[in-house]
């Protein structure tokens, strides 16, 4: 709920050439049968498992990616690389759930032109958006807020708290053009 998808859409609208949007929502959650994330069954934990808990007075929803889910995400990484190798411009809408998966993505993109953009906002703002949008379980953002940016060496960081997706897209486009 930091605004990644809205920024991607603003970038796609702004640019004349096609920018392909690939990410966790459409190339992971979007390709698996819904039962694997809507039903909490032991046999589904090989794909992913969400665990709701409470820290103080706040809900936390922690998502763990199982061995089968890791294969799907690694397949997504390779699809991203293949699109790029075909000279497609790809925007990757990504959340780091596990450092090993981030490392795999960076490894398969090695040798390709990659611009890493960190999108940040305060936890309070992200949680407010999470509640308003109701597209993620309550507490999902809180579960990875302190770790989601670990290990990334961003080329550019943007703060989505006080800027519109269009303003952020303009800043990112300006950065691309300055290279």
Secondary structure, 3 states (H helix, E strand, C coil): CCCHHHHHHHHHHHCCCCEEEEEHHHHHHCCCCCHHHHCCCHHHCCCEEEEEEEECCEEEEEEEECHHHHHHHHHHHHHHHHHHHCCCEEEEECCCCCHHHHHHHHHHCCCCCCCCEEEECCHHHHHHHHHHHCCCCCCHHHHHCCCCCCCCCCCEEEECCCCCHHHHHHHHHHHHHHC
